[in-house]
């Protein structure tokens, strides 16, 4: 154990230095970070039940039902166990540190256990820690861009490997830590679930003992893991058409393969894993754990190919191949690390520490690449902007104050983000900081966020909430189109109709759109613009009321109008119920994803709305409770049996 301390200390020291430079200057707000922080606010304010409706974005959405809730739950847990002492921002910053360090530390733990040497585990752990290479879970996208949940789930994969290791090496004990870790991967980001299930299945194939018994144990672990996650998975599956697939990446197998093949580091890792495989197959009495981990990259690659060749053509776009590549890359790093003992065996004078130094130097030389590096070895100055810096630059505080003064109604942001560089390209550095308007200005918003799966977001992007994949990023639409209509073709009448339906009382854009908003300038219903820093703020001359809060997850709306249905400026959700007095009213969604309620009986003056769990939510909760009870009973039984406890995985 003591031999592992120096390399682990070096890894931690490097991680602390990088983290201090990137994360230690204040709340990072580059790209998606503000929206991820908003989801944490959601979990704190509304509690952990994923189906609870949040009115803050897109006219109302069960935000954590249609986006993996694990990261927000972890932040809310930190807030709760500190009795509220740790605010949402502090909890989020702790999550960022965890997301940064977890892949490296978890990979180090797994490799040190398999290789028996902390020094030989260090190079692979460093690569896992700093890997970017276009991976959604890498440093650039998973940490700097703000895809925090994806990186946390990615970092949990080696922990699952650690839990399974004693079982793969022949322990007859069921790995009781595996089901919770599998559930954690799913709840943090299900794009890593295929890689996790492959790791579990390969453990049954490579492990010692009875092959049939191994498969039974693997099936039980998978069932319990899925059962623990059922509280989220079952309602998600039941209402999956409420989440438009975000399929904006290039997921064809040819493009994914070419993107990896052009990176020398990936090619070297692939060659190293082949060398490790040859060494394992030629040796007598080889470690089953080596066979297990060496089989992981081919299995992960097969899953990527299966997604590209089968799932995508069938229209199954929720787990695109560019997301599944992350699992392949991590598996490749771990498999390649198993070749590390070859170097000290060929050059004994190096020793393990010298071999680690050589391997770290080689990976550093291969760290380059474009458009992002293969390894992000140090944060670049200016690429990790903080809220304080952005506030001073664009007067965010003044914008929040202006929005507080707007008439009742929602705020429509014509652009999804605030530019950090005044360049014409849509992919220029930016921050979706306006996603925090519900928290910092107390106003519900439409747009001002990253690309989103809500049906109302689909209507904003294309003019219709019809179910189809979102294949174009919202940033590509900024300053180009609204509700599926080009700026130049949008009429004042059409724009006004959308504002009425969505109860918009303020419109915000930036000075980049000045002179291009004829449809808004000609709308007599709006006054302005008022200039606040780079922002142009248009205020409605009259308020547009929203459904009034009437308790937890309850609202009221006047039943005025004529015809068989009443329009309500609120997004439809399958868990919404309506009544007028003692009469239950039918509910539905219109072409924009907004709520319509059946006309109340004569005399009904107020429609009462409530958002509550249905059958799918209750079934999911029951399955998770049953799985947790089963796991607890297995733990109690094991303690009652006595005998030595496993050091991990039990």
Order of alpha helices (4+ residues) and beta strands (2+ residues): alpha-alpha-alpha-alpha-alpha-alpha-alpha-alpha-alpha-alpha-alpha-alpha-alpha-alpha-alpha-alpha-alpha-alpha-beta-beta-beta-alpha-beta-alpha-alpha-beta-beta-alpha-beta-alpha-beta-beta-beta-beta-beta-beta-beta-beta-beta-beta-alpha
